[in-house]
Amino acid sequence: MAQTLYSALGNLLVTEVDRRRVRIELQESEEETTSAAVLAIANYEQDLGLE
């Protein structure tokens, strides 16, 4: 029973070992974010007419 389950999961590439076997790497995308402090300073500059 367990062997059947592991085989099915392997076919779905669920485990890290299976992904390494077929050389697939999963990475989270890095989103560019601007910190709240930088946005606040930019807003202050705009309000003061410095920009």
LUMVEX-461868 format. One record per atom (N, C-alpha, C, CB): y, x, z. Coordinates in steps of 0.2 Angstrom, whole numbers, plus 5000, padded with zeros to 4 digits. Atoms other than C-alpha are relative to their C-alpha. Glycine has a CB too. Layout:
c2, c1, c3
Y, X, Z
...
//
This chain:
c2, c1, c3
4994, 5004, 5000
5000, 5000, 5000
5006, 5004, 5000
5000, 4995, 5006
4995, 4995, 4999
5012, 5014, 5005
5001, 5004, 4994
5000, 5004, 5006
5000, 4996, 5006
5008, 5024, 4990
5003, 4996, 4994
4993, 5003, 4998
4997, 5005, 5006
5012, 5009, 4978
5007, 4999, 5001
4996, 4993, 5001
4992, 5001, 4998
5029, 5007, 4987
5003, 5006, 4998
5001, 4998, 5007
4997, 4994, 5002
5033, 5025, 4985
5000, 5001, 4993
4997, 5006, 5003
5000, 4999, 5007
5028, 5025, 4967
5005, 4996, 4997
4993, 4998, 4997
4995, 5005, 5003
5039, 5010, 4963
5007, 5003, 5002
4999, 4993, 5003
4993, 4997, 4999
5054, 5018, 4972
5001, 5006, 4996
5000, 5002, 5008
4999, 4994, 5005
5051, 5034, 4962
5002, 4998, 4993
4994, 5004, 5000
4998, 5003, 5007
5052, 5024, 4946
5007, 4998, 5000
4995, 4995, 4998
4993, 5003, 5000
5069, 5017, 4951
5004, 5006, 5002
5000, 4995, 5006
4996, 4994, 4998
5075, 5035, 4956
5004, 4998, 5006
5005, 5002, 4994
4996, 5002, 4993
5080, 5028, 4974
5000, 5006, 5004
4996, 4994, 5003
5000, 4994, 4995
5075, 5044, 4983
5004, 5006, 4997
4993, 5002, 5002
4996, 4994, 5002
5085, 5060, 4983
4995, 5005, 4996
5003, 5004, 5006
5005, 4995, 5003
5069, 5070, 4978
4999, 4997, 4993
4993, 4999, 5004
5001, 5003, 5006
5066, 5058, 4963
5006, 5002, 4995
4999, 4993, 5000
4994, 4998, 5004
5084, 5061, 4957
5000, 5007, 4998
5007, 4998, 5003
5000, 4992, 5001
5082, 5080, 4959
4995, 5001, 4994
4999, 5004, 5006
5005, 4999, 5005
5066, 5079, 4949
5002, 4999, 4993
4994, 4996, 5001
4997, 5001, 5007
5075, 5072, 4934
5007, 5002, 4999
5000, 4992, 4998
4993, 4996, 5000
5091, 5082, 4938
5006, 4995, 4999
5000, 5005, 4994
4995, 5005, 5000
5102, 5067, 4941
5004, 5001, 5007
4998, 4993, 4999
4996, 4999, 4994
5117, 5070, 4953
5005, 4994, 5001
5003, 5007, 5000
4995, 5005, 4998
5127, 5056, 4961
5005, 5002, 5004
4996, 4994, 5003
4994, 4998, 4996
5144, 5059, 4966
5005, 4994, 5000
5004, 5006, 4996
4995, 5005, 4999
5158, 5048, 4973
5006, 5002, 4996
5001, 4999, 5007
4994, 4999, 5004
5173, 5047, 4962
5006, 5002, 5005
5002, 4995, 4995
4994, 4998, 4996
5189, 5055, 4970
5006, 4997, 4997
5001, 5008, 5000
4994, 5004, 5002
5203, 5043, 4969
5007, 5004, 5002
5000, 4993, 5003
4993, 4997, 4998
5221, 5051, 4969
5004, 4995, 5004
5004, 5002, 4994
4996, 5005, 4996
5230, 5043, 4983
5006, 5004, 5003
4996, 4998, 5006
4994, 4998, 4997
5248, 5046, 4989
5001, 4998, 5007
5006, 4998, 4995
5000, 5002, 4993
5250, 5047, 5008
5006, 4995, 5001
5001, 5006, 5004
4995, 5005, 4998
5261, 5034, 5016
5007, 5004, 5002
4998, 4996, 5006
4994, 4996, 4998
5273, 5048, 5022
5004, 5002, 4994
4998, 5006, 5004
4996, 4999, 5006
5277, 5053, 5004
5003, 4994, 4997
4994, 5004, 4995
4997, 5006, 5003
5280, 5036, 4998
5006, 4997, 5004
4994, 4994, 5000
4995, 5002, 4996
5291, 5032, 5013
5006, 5005, 4998
4999, 5001, 5007
4994, 4995, 5002
5302, 5048, 5009
5003, 4998, 4993
4997, 5007, 5001
4997, 5002, 5007
5303, 5043, 4991
5004, 4994, 5000
4994, 4999, 4995
4996, 5006, 4999
5309, 5026, 4996
5006, 5001, 5003
4996, 4994, 5004
4994, 4998, 4997
5322, 5033, 5007
5005, 5003, 4995
4999, 5004, 5006
4996, 4996, 5005
5328, 5045, 4994
5003, 4995, 4995
4996, 5005, 4996
4998, 5005, 5005
5329, 5030, 4981
5005, 4996, 5003
4994, 4996, 4998
4995, 5005, 4997
5339, 5019, 4994
5006, 5004, 5001
4997, 4998, 5007
4994, 4996, 4999
5351, 5033, 4997
5003, 5003, 4994
4998, 5006, 5004
4998, 4998, 5006
5353, 5036, 4979
5000, 5008, 4998
5008, 4998, 4999
5001, 4993, 5001
5347, 5054, 4979
4996, 5002, 4995
4998, 5003, 5007
5004, 4999, 5005
5335, 5052, 4966
5002, 4997, 4993
4993, 4996, 5002
//
